[in-house]
């Protein structure tokens, strides 16, 4: 059974129907690209994007860290999706797209 190691809640600005999670060190982060319509979760090198239905709004985000794969059959999962994400810094940020990785939620 998976154990929840950490949880953080914050608001993120959604623009063009999505927002990224990326390495907090901008020098190793990839440049944002276009979101693929219909794919909720998209993996990139040192970054992943979340896509939604609303074009421009503020989304309430809950990020959870688990010690192993959680049971997605139980709980409050809206739409389960899975990627492999590897961090080189161990510090992940949710920057704003409009500022091209400027001051956003971290």
C-alpha positions as CSV (number, residue, x, y, z in Angstrom):
1,X,0.0,0.0,0.0
2,X,1.3,3.4,-1.0
3,X,2.1,6.0,1.7
4,X,1.5,9.7,1.2
5,X,4.8,11.5,1.8
6,X,3.7,15.1,1.2
7,X,0.9,17.2,-0.1
8,X,0.8,20.9,-1.2
9,X,-2.2,22.9,-2.3
10,X,-1.9,26.1,-4.4
11,X,-3.5,28.1,-7.2
12,X,-2.0,28.1,-10.7
13,X,-2.7,30.4,-13.6
14,X,-4.0,28.4,-16.6
15,X,-3.4,30.0,-20.0
16,X,-4.1,28.4,-23.3
17,X,-5.9,25.6,-21.5
18,X,-2.8,24.3,-19.6
19,X,0.1,24.8,-17.2
20,X,3.5,23.1,-16.7
21,X,5.4,21.6,-13.8
22,X,9.2,21.9,-14.4
23,X,12.6,22.0,-12.8
24,X,12.8,25.1,-10.6
25,X,16.3,25.9,-12.1
26,X,15.4,27.6,-15.4
27,X,18.8,26.8,-16.9
28,X,17.9,23.1,-17.1
29,X,14.2,23.4,-18.0
30,X,12.9,22.8,-21.5
31,X,11.2,25.6,-23.5
32,X,7.4,25.4,-23.4
33,X,5.8,24.0,-26.5
34,X,2.2,23.7,-27.7
35,X,-0.1,21.5,-25.7
36,X,-1.6,18.5,-27.4
37,X,-5.4,18.9,-27.3
38,X,-7.1,16.1,-25.5
39,X,-4.0,14.7,-23.7
40,X,-4.5,15.5,-20.0
41,X,-0.8,14.8,-19.1
42,X,2.2,15.3,-21.4
43,X,5.8,14.5,-20.5
44,X,8.8,16.4,-21.7
45,X,12.4,16.4,-20.6
46,X,12.5,17.9,-17.1
47,X,8.9,19.2,-17.5
48,X,5.4,17.9,-17.8
49,X,2.2,19.8,-18.8
50,X,-1.4,19.5,-17.6
51,X,-4.2,20.2,-20.1
52,X,-7.8,21.1,-19.3
53,X,-11.0,22.3,-20.8
54,X,-10.9,25.9,-19.5
55,X,-8.9,28.4,-21.6
56,X,-7.8,31.1,-19.1
57,X,-8.5,30.8,-15.4
58,X,-7.0,30.1,-12.0
59,X,-7.0,26.4,-11.1
60,X,-6.8,24.9,-7.6
61,X,-4.0,22.4,-7.6
62,X,-3.2,19.6,-5.1
63,X,0.2,18.0,-5.6
64,X,0.9,14.8,-3.8
65,X,4.1,12.8,-3.4
66,X,3.9,9.0,-2.8
67,X,6.5,6.4,-1.9
68,X,5.0,4.1,-4.5
69,X,2.2,3.9,-6.9
70,X,-1.1,4.9,-5.2
71,X,-4.4,3.0,-5.6
72,X,-6.1,5.1,-8.3
73,X,-9.3,2.9,-8.0
74,X,-10.0,4.4,-4.6
75,X,-9.9,8.1,-3.7
76,X,-10.7,11.4,-5.4
77,X,-9.0,11.0,-8.7
78,X,-10.7,13.0,-11.5
79,X,-8.9,11.5,-14.4
80,X,-5.9,9.2,-13.7
81,X,-2.9,9.7,-16.0
82,X,0.7,8.5,-15.6
83,X,4.2,9.6,-16.7
84,X,7.7,9.1,-15.5
85,X,9.2,12.4,-14.4
86,X,12.8,12.6,-13.3
87,X,14.1,15.7,-11.5
88,X,17.7,16.7,-11.4
89,X,17.3,19.3,-8.7
90,X,14.5,17.7,-6.6
91,X,12.7,21.1,-6.6
92,X,9.7,21.4,-9.0
93,X,8.0,24.7,-9.9
94,X,4.8,25.7,-11.5
95,X,5.8,28.8,-13.5
96,X,3.4,31.1,-15.4
97,X,3.4,30.6,-19.2
98,X,2.8,34.3,-19.9
99,X,6.2,35.2,-18.4
100,X,7.9,32.2,-20.0
101,X,9.0,30.7,-16.8
102,X,9.0,33.9,-14.8
103,X,7.5,34.5,-11.4
104,X,4.9,31.8,-10.8
105,X,3.9,29.4,-8.1
106,X,6.8,27.4,-6.7
